Amino acid sequence: MKAQISVAYDARLFELFAAEDTDIGRASYTYRQEGDELVFFIQAQDATALRTLLHAITKVLGIWERSAHL
């Protein structure tokens, strides 16, 4: 299973994800800048692993988004 997430690029967000674990066993992701976007490429062995990793990434993105408005 595969998924992709694209968000507006920000160098600080790129660095934030550098500290995160990109492999959780049954799922992993890579990310890179593509133009003005930060693109995450997620691969998982099953739906549960995909959901877990998508949740982890979107949780960090949500915190990032909320902190930008402080």
C-alpha positions in Angstrom: 0.0 0.0 0.0 1.2 3.5 -0.8 0.1 7.0 0.0 1.4 10.5 -0.7 1.0 13.8 1.3 1.9 17.2 -0.1 2.1 20.3 2.1 3.6 23.8 1.5 7.3 23.7 1.9 8.9 25.3 4.9 12.6 24.6 5.8 11.7 24.5 9.5 9.1 21.8 8.8 11.7 19.8 6.8 14.1 20.0 9.7 11.3 19.0 12.2 10.7 15.7 10.3 14.4 15.0 10.1 14.2 14.3 13.9 11.3 11.8 13.4 11.7 8.1 12.9 10.9 7.3 9.2 10.5 3.5 9.7 8.0 1.9 12.1 8.5 -1.7 11.0 5.6 -2.5 8.7 5.6 1.0 7.3 8.1 3.7 6.3 8.2 7.0 4.6 10.5 9.3 2.8 10.1 13.0 2.1 11.6 15.6 -0.1 11.1 19.1 -1.4 9.5 19.3 -4.8 9.2 22.9 -5.9 7.2 24.8 -3.3 5.9 21.6 -1.6 7.2 19.1 0.9 6.1 15.7 -0.3 5.8 12.6 1.9 5.9 9.1 0.2 4.5 6.5 2.5 4.7 2.7 2.0 3.1 0.1 4.2 2.6 -3.6 4.3 -1.0 -3.4 5.5 -3.9 -1.0 6.1 -3.3 -0.8 9.9 0.4 0.2 9.4 -0.6 2.7 6.7 -3.2 4.3 9.0 -0.7 4.4 11.9 2.0 6.2 9.9 -0.5 8.6 8.3 -1.8 9.5 11.7 1.7 10.1 13.0 2.6 12.4 10.1 -0.7 14.3 10.2 -0.4 14.7 14.0 2.9 16.5 13.6 1.6 18.6 10.7 -1.4 19.6 12.9 0.8 20.7 15.8 3.0 22.6 13.3 -0.1 24.3 11.8 -1.5 25.3 15.2 1.8 26.6 16.5 2.2 28.9 13.4 -0.9 30.8 14.6 0.5 31.5 18.1 
